[in-house]
Amino acid sequence: MTAERMSSAGNFVAAGEGITDGNGRIPQLLGSGAALEAGAYRLTFHAGDYFGDNAAFYSEITVQFLVRDPSTHYHVPLLLSPYGYTTYRGS
């Protein structure tokens, strides 16, 4: 998965990347010591890599969201099957 943050110039710039662990999480997505800031973020899940390109209907899934309060914990789960997905703001 890759994470991007919208810059002050209005374009998305790299903010982090990672591979999910056994629990399906990336604990340090923004990297060690990187602070979450208010603004627009975009997560790109590489579903084709996860299922294999021949088994996945969606090769990539992009989720864009806003961080209004950076002091709050943000958990953005993606529930994925070969032919569908859903996402929400977790706790």
HTML snippet that shows the backbone in 3Dmol.js (N, CA, C, O; Angstrom):
<script src="https://3Dmol.org/build/3Dmol-min.js"></script>
<div id="view" style="width:600px;height:400px;position:relative"></div>
<script>
const pdb = `
ATOM      1  N   MET A   1       0.846  -1.161   0.000  1.00  0.00           N
ATOM      2  CA  MET A   1       0.000   0.000   0.000  1.00  0.00           C
ATOM      3  C   MET A   1       0.893   1.226   0.000  1.00  0.00           C
ATOM      4  O   MET A   1       1.976   1.229   0.585  1.00  0.00           O
ATOM      5  N   THR A   2       0.424   2.254  -0.660  1.00  0.00           N
ATOM      6  CA  THR A   2       1.127   3.528  -0.630  1.00  0.00           C
ATOM      7  C   THR A   2       0.205   4.589  -0.036  1.00  0.00           C
ATOM      8  O   THR A   2      -1.014   4.542  -0.206  1.00  0.00           O
ATOM      9  N   ALA A   3       0.809   5.536   0.656  1.00  0.00           N
ATOM     10  CA  ALA A   3       0.084   6.663   1.238  1.00  0.00           C
ATOM     11  C   ALA A   3       0.641   7.947   0.653  1.00  0.00           C
ATOM     12  O   ALA A   3       1.851   8.103   0.486  1.00  0.00           O
ATOM     13  N   GLU A   4      -0.265   8.860   0.348  1.00  0.00           N
ATOM     14  CA  GLU A   4       0.137  10.165  -0.178  1.00  0.00           C
ATOM     15  C   GLU A   4      -0.636  11.246   0.570  1.00  0.00           C
ATOM     16  O   GLU A   4      -1.736  11.008   1.067  1.00  0.00           O
ATOM     17  N   ARG A   5      -0.045  12.430   0.642  1.00  0.00           N
ATOM     18  CA  ARG A   5      -0.681  13.581   1.278  1.00  0.00           C
ATOM     19  C   ARG A   5      -0.696  14.717   0.272  1.00  0.00           C
ATOM     20  O   ARG A   5       0.260  14.908  -0.480  1.00  0.00           O
ATOM     21  N   MET A   6      -1.804  15.478   0.264  1.00  0.00           N
ATOM     22  CA  MET A   6      -1.876  16.600  -0.660  1.00  0.00           C
ATOM     23  C   MET A   6      -0.978  17.727  -0.154  1.00  0.00           C
ATOM     24  O   MET A   6      -1.053  18.130   1.007  1.00  0.00           O
ATOM     25  N   SER A   7      -0.142  18.216  -1.037  1.00  0.00           N
ATOM     26  CA  SER A   7       0.778  19.293  -0.695  1.00  0.00           C
ATOM     27  C   SER A   7       0.064  20.638  -0.781  1.00  0.00           C
ATOM     28  O   SER A   7      -1.075  20.722  -1.241  1.00  0.00           O
ATOM     29  N   SER A   8       0.743  21.678  -0.335  1.00  0.00           N
ATOM     30  CA  SER A   8       0.180  23.024  -0.420  1.00  0.00           C
ATOM     31  C   SER A   8       0.027  23.474  -1.869  1.00  0.00           C
ATOM     32  O   SER A   8      -0.732  24.401  -2.152  1.00  0.00           O
ATOM     33  N   ALA A   9       0.742  22.827  -2.790  1.00  0.00           N
ATOM     34  CA  ALA A   9       0.627  23.141  -4.220  1.00  0.00           C
ATOM     35  C   ALA A   9      -0.573  22.450  -4.869  1.00  0.00           C
ATOM     36  O   ALA A   9      -0.888  22.710  -6.030  1.00  0.00           O
ATOM     37  N   GLY A  10      -1.246  21.562  -4.113  1.00  0.00           N
ATOM     38  CA  GLY A  10      -2.439  20.903  -4.631  1.00  0.00           C
ATOM     39  C   GLY A  10      -2.207  19.581  -5.328  1.00  0.00           C
ATOM     40  O   GLY A  10      -3.113  19.059  -5.978  1.00  0.00           O
ATOM     41  N   ASN A  11      -1.007  19.027  -5.204  1.00  0.00           N
ATOM     42  CA  ASN A  11      -0.735  17.714  -5.785  1.00  0.00           C
ATOM     43  C   ASN A  11      -0.385  16.732  -4.665  1.00  0.00           C
ATOM     44  O   ASN A  11       0.070  17.134  -3.594  1.00  0.00           O
ATOM     45  N   PHE A  12      -0.600  15.454  -4.924  1.00  0.00           N
ATOM     46  CA  PHE A  12      -0.294  14.434  -3.929  1.00  0.00           C
ATOM     47  C   PHE A  12       1.189  14.088  -3.966  1.00  0.00           C
ATOM     48  O   PHE A  12       1.780  13.937  -5.036  1.00  0.00           O
ATOM     49  N   VAL A  13       1.782  13.966  -2.778  1.00  0.00           N
ATOM     50  CA  VAL A  13       3.186  13.588  -2.644  1.00  0.00           C
ATOM     51  C   VAL A  13       3.276  12.368  -1.728  1.00  0.00           C
ATOM     52  O   VAL A  13       2.430  12.171  -0.856  1.00  0.00           O
ATOM     53  N   ALA A  14       4.295  11.564  -1.934  1.00  0.00           N
ATOM     54  CA  ALA A  14       4.476  10.348  -1.145  1.00  0.00           C
ATOM     55  C   ALA A  14       4.573  10.667   0.343  1.00  0.00           C
ATOM     56  O   ALA A  14       5.250  11.612   0.749  1.00  0.00           O
ATOM     57  N   ALA A  15       3.876   9.854   1.154  1.00  0.00           N
ATOM     58  CA  ALA A  15       3.913  10.020   2.609  1.00  0.00           C
ATOM     59  C   ALA A  15       4.332   8.731   3.311  1.00  0.00           C
ATOM     60  O   ALA A  15       4.727   8.764   4.477  1.00  0.00           O
ATOM     61  N   GLY A  16       4.249   7.597   2.616  1.00  0.00           N
ATOM     62  CA  GLY A  16       4.646   6.330   3.222  1.00  0.00           C
ATOM     63  C   GLY A  16       4.216   5.163   2.361  1.00  0.00           C
ATOM     64  O   GLY A  16       3.473   5.319   1.392  1.00  0.00           O
ATOM     65  N   GLU A  17       4.697   3.992   2.733  1.00  0.00           N
ATOM     66  CA  GLU A  17       4.316   2.759   2.045  1.00  0.00           C
ATOM     67  C   GLU A  17       4.598   1.594   2.966  1.00  0.00           C
ATOM     68  O   GLU A  17       5.375   1.708   3.913  1.00  0.00           O
ATOM     69  N   GLY A  18       3.968   0.485   2.683  1.00  0.00           N
ATOM     70  CA  GLY A  18       4.197  -0.686   3.509  1.00  0.00           C
ATOM     71  C   GLY A  18       3.415  -1.882   3.020  1.00  0.00           C
ATOM     72  O   GLY A  18       2.594  -1.792   2.108  1.00  0.00           O
ATOM     73  N   ILE A  19       3.694  -3.002   3.651  1.00  0.00           N
ATOM     74  CA  ILE A  19       3.011  -4.261   3.387  1.00  0.00           C
ATOM     75  C   ILE A  19       2.329  -4.676   4.673  1.00  0.00           C
ATOM     76  O   ILE A  19       2.925  -4.596   5.748  1.00  0.00           O
ATOM     77  N   THR A  20       1.091  -5.116   4.577  1.00  0.00           N
ATOM     78  CA  THR A  20       0.343  -5.484   5.776  1.00  0.00           C
ATOM     79  C   THR A  20       0.996  -6.660   6.495  1.00  0.00           C
ATOM     80  O   THR A  20       1.594  -7.548   5.887  1.00  0.00           O
ATOM     81  N   ASP A  21       0.853  -6.622   7.815  1.00  0.00           N
ATOM     82  CA  ASP A  21       1.368  -7.719   8.640  1.00  0.00           C
ATOM     83  C   ASP A  21       0.318  -8.832   8.718  1.00  0.00           C
ATOM     84  O   ASP A  21      -0.684  -8.793   8.003  1.00  0.00           O
ATOM     85  N   GLY A  22       0.544  -9.810   9.574  1.00  0.00           N
ATOM     86  CA  GLY A  22      -0.363 -10.940   9.731  1.00  0.00           C
ATOM     87  C   GLY A  22      -1.759 -10.552  10.186  1.00  0.00           C
ATOM     88  O   GLY A  22      -2.712 -11.302   9.973  1.00  0.00           O
ATOM     89  N   ASN A  23      -1.891  -9.380  10.813  1.00  0.00           N
ATOM     90  CA  ASN A  23      -3.197  -8.876  11.246  1.00  0.00           C
ATOM     91  C   ASN A  23      -3.816  -7.931  10.218  1.00  0.00           C
ATOM     92  O   ASN A  23      -4.869  -7.344  10.466  1.00  0.00           O
ATOM     93  N   GLY A  24      -3.165  -7.785   9.066  1.00  0.00           N
ATOM     94  CA  GLY A  24      -3.690  -6.917   8.020  1.00  0.00           C
ATOM     95  C   GLY A  24      -3.451  -5.441   8.279  1.00  0.00           C
ATOM     96  O   GLY A  24      -4.172  -4.599   7.744  1.00  0.00           O
ATOM     97  N   ARG A  25      -2.452  -5.111   9.090  1.00  0.00           N
ATOM     98  CA  ARG A  25      -2.181  -3.717   9.447  1.00  0.00           C
ATOM     99  C   ARG A  25      -0.774  -3.305   9.038  1.00  0.00           C
ATOM    100  O   ARG A  25       0.110  -4.142   8.860  1.00  0.00           O
ATOM    101  N   ILE A  26      -0.587  -2.002   8.893  1.00  0.00           N
ATOM    102  CA  ILE A  26       0.735  -1.428   8.680  1.00  0.00           C
ATOM    103  C   ILE A  26       0.941  -0.433   9.814  1.00  0.00           C
ATOM    104  O   ILE A  26       0.521   0.719   9.703  1.00  0.00           O
ATOM    105  N   PRO A  27       1.579  -0.856  10.901  1.00  0.00           N
ATOM    106  CA  PRO A  27       1.669  -0.011  12.099  1.00  0.00           C
ATOM    107  C   PRO A  27       2.375   1.326  11.892  1.00  0.00           C
ATOM    108  O   PRO A  27       1.971   2.312  12.507  1.00  0.00           O
ATOM    109  N   GLN A  28       3.388   1.405  11.073  1.00  0.00           N
ATOM    110  CA  GLN A  28       4.154   2.638  10.876  1.00  0.00           C
ATOM    111  C   GLN A  28       4.059   3.083   9.420  1.00  0.00           C
ATOM    112  O   GLN A  28       5.081   3.239   8.752  1.00  0.00           O
ATOM    113  N   LEU A  29       2.851   3.286   8.931  1.00  0.00           N
ATOM    114  CA  LEU A  29       2.667   3.620   7.519  1.00  0.00           C
ATOM    115  C   LEU A  29       3.390   4.904   7.129  1.00  0.00           C
ATOM    116  O   LEU A  29       3.982   4.973   6.052  1.00  0.00           O
ATOM    117  N   LEU A  30       3.349   5.922   7.987  1.00  0.00           N
ATOM    118  CA  LEU A  30       3.993   7.191   7.663  1.00  0.00           C
ATOM    119  C   LEU A  30       5.469   7.202   8.015  1.00  0.00           C
ATOM    120  O   LEU A  30       6.144   8.211   7.811  1.00  0.00           O
ATOM    121  N   GLY A  31       5.976   6.109   8.533  1.00  0.00           N
ATOM    122  CA  GLY A  31       7.386   6.036   8.886  1.00  0.00           C
ATOM    123  C   GLY A  31       7.621   6.432  10.328  1.00  0.00           C
ATOM    124  O   GLY A  31       6.793   7.098  10.950  1.00  0.00           O
ATOM    125  N   SER A  32       8.723   6.026  10.833  1.00  0.00           N
ATOM    126  CA  SER A  32       9.080   6.300  12.224  1.00  0.00           C
ATOM    127  C   SER A  32       9.289   7.797  12.439  1.00  0.00           C
ATOM    128  O   SER A  32      10.097   8.424  11.754  1.00  0.00           O
ATOM    129  N   GLY A  33       8.566   8.353  13.380  1.00  0.00           N
ATOM    130  CA  GLY A  33       8.732   9.756  13.721  1.00  0.00           C
ATOM    131  C   GLY A  33       7.950  10.730  12.859  1.00  0.00           C
ATOM    132  O   GLY A  33       7.916  11.922  13.165  1.00  0.00           O
ATOM    133  N   ALA A  34       7.314  10.254  11.779  1.00  0.00           N
ATOM    134  CA  ALA A  34       6.534  11.149  10.926  1.00  0.00           C
ATOM    135  C   ALA A  34       5.215  11.480  11.606  1.00  0.00           C
ATOM    136  O   ALA A  34       4.536  10.594  12.125  1.00  0.00           O
ATOM    137  N   ALA A  35       4.859  12.742  11.601  1.00  0.00           N
ATOM    138  CA  ALA A  35       3.629  13.188  12.258  1.00  0.00           C
ATOM    139  C   ALA A  35       2.491  13.290  11.245  1.00  0.00           C
ATOM    140  O   ALA A  35       2.673  13.747  10.117  1.00  0.00           O
ATOM    141  N   LEU A  36       1.324  12.854  11.681  1.00  0.00           N
ATOM    142  CA  LEU A  36       0.124  13.029  10.886  1.00  0.00           C
ATOM    143  C   LEU A  36      -0.265  14.503  10.922  1.00  0.00           C
ATOM    144  O   LEU A  36      -0.264  15.119  11.988  1.00  0.00           O
ATOM    145  N   GLU A  37      -0.592  15.064   9.782  1.00  0.00           N
ATOM    146  CA  GLU A  37      -0.981  16.472   9.685  1.00  0.00           C
ATOM    147  C   GLU A  37      -2.394  16.561   9.126  1.00  0.00           C
ATOM    148  O   GLU A  37      -2.847  15.652   8.430  1.00  0.00           O
ATOM    149  N   ALA A  38      -3.087  17.646   9.428  1.00  0.00           N
ATOM    150  CA  ALA A  38      -4.406  17.877   8.847  1.00  0.00           C
ATOM    151  C   ALA A  38      -4.270  18.013   7.336  1.00  0.00           C
ATOM    152  O   ALA A  38      -3.278  18.552   6.845  1.00  0.00           O
ATOM    153  N   GLY A  39      -5.262  17.527   6.602  1.00  0.00           N
ATOM    154  CA  GLY A  39      -5.242  17.647   5.154  1.00  0.00           C
ATOM    155  C   GLY A  39      -5.834  16.442   4.469  1.00  0.00           C
ATOM    156  O   GLY A  39      -6.393  15.554   5.112  1.00  0.00           O
ATOM    157  N   ALA A  40      -5.705  16.421   3.159  1.00  0.00           N
ATOM    158  CA  ALA A  40      -6.223  15.333   2.336  1.00  0.00           C
ATOM    159  C   ALA A  40      -5.155  14.260   2.162  1.00  0.00           C
ATOM    160  O   ALA A  40      -3.982  14.558   1.937  1.00  0.00           O
ATOM    161  N   TYR A  41      -5.582  13.019   2.271  1.00  0.00           N
ATOM    162  CA  TYR A  41      -4.696  11.862   2.106  1.00  0.00           C
ATOM    163  C   TYR A  41      -5.305  10.918   1.084  1.00  0.00           C
ATOM    164  O   TYR A  41      -6.514  10.906   0.857  1.00  0.00           O
ATOM    165  N   ARG A  42      -4.432  10.127   0.476  1.00  0.00           N
ATOM    166  CA  ARG A  42      -4.864   9.122  -0.481  1.00  0.00           C
ATOM    167  C   ARG A  42      -4.092   7.841  -0.195  1.00  0.00           C
ATOM    168  O   ARG A  42      -2.862   7.841  -0.146  1.00  0.00           O
ATOM    169  N   LEU A  43      -4.823   6.757  -0.008  1.00  0.00           N
ATOM    170  CA  LEU A  43      -4.228   5.432   0.172  1.00  0.00           C
ATOM    171  C   LEU A  43      -4.494   4.625  -1.092  1.00  0.00           C
ATOM    172  O   LEU A  43      -5.619   4.604  -1.592  1.00  0.00           O
ATOM    173  N   THR A  44      -3.481   3.971  -1.600  1.00  0.00           N
ATOM    174  CA  THR A  44      -3.648   3.091  -2.751  1.00  0.00           C
ATOM    175  C   THR A  44      -3.283   1.677  -2.327  1.00  0.00           C
ATOM    176  O   THR A  44      -2.140   1.384  -1.975  1.00  0.00           O
ATOM    177  N   PHE A  45      -4.279   0.818  -2.372  1.00  0.00           N
ATOM    178  CA  PHE A  45      -4.098  -0.596  -2.029  1.00  0.00           C
ATOM    179  C   PHE A  45      -3.815  -1.358  -3.319  1.00  0.00           C
ATOM    180  O   PHE A  45      -4.547  -1.215  -4.299  1.00  0.00           O
ATOM    181  N   HIS A  46      -2.783  -2.146  -3.323  1.00  0.00           N
ATOM    182  CA  HIS A  46      -2.365  -2.887  -4.516  1.00  0.00           C
ATOM    183  C   HIS A  46      -2.974  -4.290  -4.473  1.00  0.00           C
ATOM    184  O   HIS A  46      -2.300  -5.266  -4.147  1.00  0.00           O
ATOM    185  N   ALA A  47      -4.258  -4.365  -4.806  1.00  0.00           N
ATOM    186  CA  ALA A  47      -5.012  -5.616  -4.713  1.00  0.00           C
ATOM    187  C   ALA A  47      -4.491  -6.668  -5.684  1.00  0.00           C
ATOM    188  O   ALA A  47      -4.524  -7.860  -5.379  1.00  0.00           O
ATOM    189  N   GLY A  48      -4.020  -6.248  -6.832  1.00  0.00           N
ATOM    190  CA  GLY A  48      -3.468  -7.205  -7.793  1.00  0.00           C
ATOM    191  C   GLY A  48      -2.260  -7.927  -7.231  1.00  0.00           C
ATOM    192  O   GLY A  48      -2.070  -9.117  -7.481  1.00  0.00           O
ATOM    193  N   ASP A  49      -1.441  -7.211  -6.472  1.00  0.00           N
ATOM    194  CA  ASP A  49      -0.284  -7.837  -5.832  1.00  0.00           C
ATOM    195  C   ASP A  49      -0.736  -8.827  -4.758  1.00  0.00           C
ATOM    196  O   ASP A  49      -0.116  -9.874  -4.571  1.00  0.00           O
ATOM    197  N   TYR A  50      -1.806  -8.495  -4.062  1.00  0.00           N
ATOM    198  CA  TYR A  50      -2.292  -9.333  -2.960  1.00  0.00           C
ATOM    199  C   TYR A  50      -2.891 -10.643  -3.480  1.00  0.00           C
ATOM    200  O   TYR A  50      -2.556 -11.719  -2.984  1.00  0.00           O
ATOM    201  N   PHE A  51      -3.766 -10.552  -4.466  1.00  0.00           N
ATOM    202  CA  PHE A  51      -4.437 -11.742  -4.994  1.00  0.00           C
ATOM    203  C   PHE A  51      -3.680 -12.396  -6.138  1.00  0.00           C
ATOM    204  O   PHE A  51      -3.922 -13.561  -6.453  1.00  0.00           O
ATOM    205  N   GLY A  52      -2.790 -11.681  -6.750  1.00  0.00           N
ATOM    206  CA  GLY A  52      -2.162 -12.139  -7.986  1.00  0.00           C
ATOM    207  C   GLY A  52      -2.947 -11.547  -9.136  1.00  0.00           C
ATOM    208  O   GLY A  52      -4.178 -11.567  -9.116  1.00  0.00           O
ATOM    209  N   ASP A  53      -2.272 -11.027 -10.125  1.00  0.00           N
ATOM    210  CA  ASP A  53      -2.936 -10.298 -11.198  1.00  0.00           C
ATOM    211  C   ASP A  53      -4.000 -11.105 -11.930  1.00  0.00           C
ATOM    212  O   ASP A  53      -4.945 -10.521 -12.459  1.00  0.00           O
ATOM    213  N   ASN A  54      -3.879 -12.410 -11.975  1.00  0.00           N
ATOM    214  CA  ASN A  54      -4.861 -13.224 -12.694  1.00  0.00           C
ATOM    215  C   ASN A  54      -6.118 -13.479 -11.893  1.00  0.00           C
ATOM    216  O   ASN A  54      -7.138 -13.867 -12.463  1.00  0.00           O
ATOM    217  N   ALA A  55      -6.075 -13.269 -10.572  1.00  0.00           N
ATOM    218  CA  ALA A  55      -7.228 -13.566  -9.727  1.00  0.00           C
ATOM    219  C   ALA A  55      -7.970 -12.315  -9.279  1.00  0.00           C
ATOM    220  O   ALA A  55      -9.066 -12.427  -8.729  1.00  0.00           O
ATOM    221  N   ALA A  56      -7.420 -11.144  -9.493  1.00  0.00           N
ATOM    222  CA  ALA A  56      -8.021  -9.913  -8.975  1.00  0.00           C
ATOM    223  C   ALA A  56      -8.822  -9.195 -10.052  1.00  0.00           C
ATOM    224  O   ALA A  56      -8.357  -9.036 -11.181  1.00  0.00           O
ATOM    225  N   PHE A  57     -10.029  -8.762  -9.696  1.00  0.00           N
ATOM    226  CA  PHE A  57     -10.818  -7.912 -10.579  1.00  0.00           C
ATOM    227  C   PHE A  57     -10.315  -6.472 -10.486  1.00  0.00           C
ATOM    228  O   PHE A  57     -10.191  -5.786 -11.500  1.00  0.00           O
ATOM    229  N   TYR A  58     -10.026  -6.015  -9.259  1.00  0.00           N
ATOM    230  CA  TYR A  58      -9.484  -4.681  -9.028  1.00  0.00           C
ATOM    231  C   TYR A  58      -7.974  -4.794  -8.843  1.00  0.00           C
ATOM    232  O   TYR A  58      -7.512  -5.432  -7.896  1.00  0.00           O
ATOM    233  N   SER A  59      -7.215  -4.189  -9.724  1.00  0.00           N
ATOM    234  CA  SER A  59      -5.764  -4.255  -9.570  1.00  0.00           C
ATOM    235  C   SER A  59      -5.273  -3.258  -8.525  1.00  0.00           C
ATOM    236  O   SER A  59      -4.311  -3.532  -7.807  1.00  0.00           O
ATOM    237  N   GLU A  60      -5.937  -2.094  -8.439  1.00  0.00           N
ATOM    238  CA  GLU A  60      -5.623  -1.099  -7.413  1.00  0.00           C
ATOM    239  C   GLU A  60      -6.925  -0.497  -6.894  1.00  0.00           C
ATOM    240  O   GLU A  60      -7.897  -0.347  -7.635  1.00  0.00           O
ATOM    241  N   ILE A  61      -6.924  -0.157  -5.610  1.00  0.00           N
ATOM    242  CA  ILE A  61      -8.079   0.497  -4.987  1.00  0.00           C
ATOM    243  C   ILE A  61      -7.558   1.737  -4.285  1.00  0.00           C
ATOM    244  O   ILE A  61      -6.662   1.658  -3.445  1.00  0.00           O
ATOM    245  N   THR A  62      -8.123   2.877  -4.633  1.00  0.00           N
ATOM    246  CA  THR A  62      -7.688   4.142  -4.053  1.00  0.00           C
ATOM    247  C   THR A  62      -8.781   4.696  -3.154  1.00  0.00           C
ATOM    248  O   THR A  62      -9.949   4.762  -3.538  1.00  0.00           O
ATOM    249  N   VAL A  63      -8.381   5.095  -1.945  1.00  0.00           N
ATOM    250  CA  VAL A  63      -9.296   5.679  -0.974  1.00  0.00           C
ATOM    251  C   VAL A  63      -8.735   7.043  -0.591  1.00  0.00           C
ATOM    252  O   VAL A  63      -7.604   7.153  -0.119  1.00  0.00           O
ATOM    253  N   GLN A  64      -9.536   8.072  -0.801  1.00  0.00           N
ATOM    254  CA  GLN A  64      -9.114   9.425  -0.458  1.00  0.00           C
ATOM    255  C   GLN A  64      -9.968   9.913   0.713  1.00  0.00           C
ATOM    256  O   GLN A  64     -11.184   9.724   0.716  1.00  0.00           O
ATOM    257  N   PHE A  65      -9.335  10.538   1.702  1.00  0.00           N
ATOM    258  CA  PHE A  65     -10.067  10.988   2.888  1.00  0.00           C
ATOM    259  C   PHE A  65      -9.398  12.221   3.477  1.00  0.00           C
ATOM    260  O   PHE A  65      -8.279  12.575   3.104  1.00  0.00           O
ATOM    261  N   LEU A  66     -10.096  12.869   4.398  1.00  0.00           N
ATOM    262  CA  LEU A  66      -9.598  14.078   5.047  1.00  0.00           C
ATOM    263  C   LEU A  66      -9.250  13.812   6.505  1.00  0.00           C
ATOM    264  O   LEU A  66      -9.993  13.139   7.220  1.00  0.00           O
ATOM    265  N   VAL A  67      -8.136  14.336   6.929  1.00  0.00           N
ATOM    266  CA  VAL A  67      -7.748  14.335   8.338  1.00  0.00           C
ATOM    267  C   VAL A  67      -8.012  15.748   8.850  1.00  0.00           C
ATOM    268  O   VAL A  67      -7.341  16.702   8.455  1.00  0.00           O
ATOM    269  N   ARG A  68      -8.989  15.863   9.724  1.00  0.00           N
ATOM    270  CA  ARG A  68      -9.318  17.179  10.273  1.00  0.00           C
ATOM    271  C   ARG A  68      -8.642  17.401  11.619  1.00  0.00           C
ATOM    272  O   ARG A  68      -8.255  18.521  11.949  1.00  0.00           O
ATOM    273  N   ASP A  69      -8.502  16.334  12.392  1.00  0.00           N
ATOM    274  CA  ASP A  69      -7.894  16.421  13.722  1.00  0.00           C
ATOM    275  C   ASP A  69      -6.732  15.433  13.786  1.00  0.00           C
ATOM    276  O   ASP A  69      -6.957  14.250  14.042  1.00  0.00           O
ATOM    277  N   PRO A  70      -5.496  15.884  13.560  1.00  0.00           N
ATOM    278  CA  PRO A  70      -4.359  14.963  13.526  1.00  0.00           C
ATOM    279  C   PRO A  70      -4.022  14.336  14.878  1.00  0.00           C
ATOM    280  O   PRO A  70      -3.215  13.409  14.938  1.00  0.00           O
ATOM    281  N   SER A  71      -4.622  14.822  15.958  1.00  0.00           N
ATOM    282  CA  SER A  71      -4.369  14.203  17.264  1.00  0.00           C
ATOM    283  C   SER A  71      -5.218  12.949  17.468  1.00  0.00           C
ATOM    284  O   SER A  71      -5.021  12.215  18.437  1.00  0.00           O
ATOM    285  N   THR A  72      -6.154  12.704  16.565  1.00  0.00           N
ATOM    286  CA  THR A  72      -7.040  11.542  16.630  1.00  0.00           C
ATOM    287  C   THR A  72      -6.410  10.369  15.885  1.00  0.00           C
ATOM    288  O   THR A  72      -5.691  10.562  14.904  1.00  0.00           O
ATOM    289  N   HIS A  73      -6.681   9.163  16.350  1.00  0.00           N
ATOM    290  CA  HIS A  73      -6.199   7.955  15.680  1.00  0.00           C
ATOM    291  C   HIS A  73      -7.029   7.709  14.424  1.00  0.00           C
ATOM    292  O   HIS A  73      -8.256   7.798  14.467  1.00  0.00           O
ATOM    293  N   TYR A  74      -6.379   7.403  13.317  1.00  0.00           N
ATOM    294  CA  TYR A  74      -7.074   7.088  12.075  1.00  0.00           C
ATOM    295  C   TYR A  74      -6.755   5.659  11.673  1.00  0.00           C
ATOM    296  O   TYR A  74      -5.594   5.272  11.540  1.00  0.00           O
ATOM    297  N   HIS A  75      -7.809   4.891  11.484  1.00  0.00           N
ATOM    298  CA  HIS A  75      -7.713   3.500  11.063  1.00  0.00           C
ATOM    299  C   HIS A  75      -8.638   3.364   9.857  1.00  0.00           C
ATOM    300  O   HIS A  75      -9.848   3.549   9.983  1.00  0.00           O
ATOM    301  N   VAL A  76      -8.082   3.045   8.694  1.00  0.00           N
ATOM    302  CA  VAL A  76      -8.864   2.981   7.457  1.00  0.00           C
ATOM    303  C   VAL A  76      -8.787   1.554   6.916  1.00  0.00           C
ATOM    304  O   VAL A  76      -7.936   1.252   6.079  1.00  0.00           O
ATOM    305  N   PRO A  77      -9.676   0.675   7.392  1.00  0.00           N
ATOM    306  CA  PRO A  77      -9.640  -0.710   6.923  1.00  0.00           C
ATOM    307  C   PRO A  77     -10.227  -0.862   5.518  1.00  0.00           C
ATOM    308  O   PRO A  77     -11.133  -0.132   5.118  1.00  0.00           O
ATOM    309  N   LEU A  78      -9.694  -1.808   4.805  1.00  0.00           N
ATOM    310  CA  LEU A  78     -10.222  -2.205   3.505  1.00  0.00           C
ATOM    311  C   LEU A  78     -10.588  -3.681   3.619  1.00  0.00           C
ATOM    312  O   LEU A  78      -9.722  -4.526   3.848  1.00  0.00           O
ATOM    313  N   LEU A  79     -11.859  -3.982   3.458  1.00  0.00           N
ATOM    314  CA  LEU A  79     -12.315  -5.376   3.446  1.00  0.00           C
ATOM    315  C   LEU A  79     -12.368  -5.802   1.989  1.00  0.00           C
ATOM    316  O   LEU A  79     -13.077  -5.204   1.181  1.00  0.00           O
ATOM    317  N   LEU A  80     -11.620  -6.828   1.666  1.00  0.00           N
ATOM    318  CA  LEU A  80     -11.344  -7.144   0.267  1.00  0.00           C
ATOM    319  C   LEU A  80     -11.678  -8.592  -0.055  1.00  0.00           C
ATOM    320  O   LEU A  80     -11.362  -9.504   0.709  1.00  0.00           O
ATOM    321  N   SER A  81     -12.319  -8.783  -1.193  1.00  0.00           N
ATOM    322  CA  SER A  81     -12.505 -10.114  -1.766  1.00  0.00           C
ATOM    323  C   SER A  81     -12.075 -10.018  -3.231  1.00  0.00           C
ATOM    324  O   SER A  81     -11.837  -8.912  -3.716  1.00  0.00           O
ATOM    325  N   PRO A  82     -11.971 -11.112  -3.934  1.00  0.00           N
ATOM    326  CA  PRO A  82     -11.493 -11.020  -5.322  1.00  0.00           C
ATOM    327  C   PRO A  82     -12.360 -10.126  -6.218  1.00  0.00           C
ATOM    328  O   PRO A  82     -11.863  -9.581  -7.204  1.00  0.00           O
ATOM    329  N   TYR A  83     -13.660  -9.967  -5.885  1.00  0.00           N
ATOM    330  CA  TYR A  83     -14.550  -9.234  -6.786  1.00  0.00           C
ATOM    331  C   TYR A  83     -15.266  -8.056  -6.126  1.00  0.00           C
ATOM    332  O   TYR A  83     -16.233  -7.535  -6.681  1.00  0.00           O
ATOM    333  N   GLY A  84     -14.811  -7.637  -4.967  1.00  0.00           N
ATOM    334  CA  GLY A  84     -15.446  -6.505  -4.315  1.00  0.00           C
ATOM    335  C   GLY A  84     -14.655  -6.033  -3.121  1.00  0.00           C
ATOM    336  O   GLY A  84     -13.737  -6.708  -2.655  1.00  0.00           O
ATOM    337  N   TYR A  85     -15.023  -4.859  -2.628  1.00  0.00           N
ATOM    338  CA  TYR A  85     -14.369  -4.308  -1.451  1.00  0.00           C
ATOM    339  C   TYR A  85     -15.287  -3.290  -0.780  1.00  0.00           C
ATOM    340  O   TYR A  85     -16.235  -2.788  -1.384  1.00  0.00           O
ATOM    341  N   THR A  86     -14.984  -3.002   0.470  1.00  0.00           N
ATOM    342  CA  THR A  86     -15.637  -1.938   1.197  1.00  0.00           C
ATOM    343  C   THR A  86     -14.610  -1.321   2.138  1.00  0.00           C
ATOM    344  O   THR A  86     -13.638  -1.975   2.517  1.00  0.00           O
ATOM    345  N   THR A  87     -14.817  -0.100   2.504  1.00  0.00           N
ATOM    346  CA  THR A  87     -13.913   0.571   3.419  1.00  0.00           C
ATOM    347  C   THR A  87     -14.727   1.493   4.326  1.00  0.00           C
ATOM    348  O   THR A  87     -15.854   1.867   4.000  1.00  0.00           O
ATOM    349  N   TYR A  88     -14.150   1.847   5.449  1.00  0.00           N
ATOM    350  CA  TYR A  88     -14.817   2.709   6.409  1.00  0.00           C
ATOM    351  C   TYR A  88     -13.762   3.280   7.331  1.00  0.00           C
ATOM    352  O   TYR A  88     -12.605   2.860   7.297  1.00  0.00           O
ATOM    353  N   ARG A  89     -14.157   4.238   8.159  1.00  0.00           N
ATOM    354  CA  ARG A  89     -13.238   4.745   9.169  1.00  0.00           C
ATOM    355  C   ARG A  89     -13.411   3.885  10.416  1.00  0.00           C
ATOM    356  O   ARG A  89     -14.469   3.886  11.046  1.00  0.00           O
ATOM    357  N   GLY A  90     -12.372   3.164  10.756  1.00  0.00           N
ATOM    358  CA  GLY A  90     -12.410   2.295  11.926  1.00  0.00           C
ATOM    359  C   GLY A  90     -12.056   3.072  13.190  1.00  0.00           C
ATOM    360  O   GLY A  90     -11.818   4.279  13.164  1.00  0.00           O
ATOM    361  N   SER A  91     -12.033   2.342  14.280  1.00  0.00           N
ATOM    362  CA  SER A  91     -11.709   2.995  15.567  1.00  0.00           C
ATOM    363  C   SER A  91     -10.310   2.627  16.008  1.00  0.00           C
ATOM    364  O   SER A  91      -9.857   3.074  17.061  1.00  0.00           O
TER     365      SER A  91
END
`;
const viewer = $3Dmol.createViewer("view");
viewer.addModel(pdb, "pdb");
viewer.setStyle({}, {cartoon: {color: "spectrum"}});
viewer.zoomTo();
viewer.render();
</script>
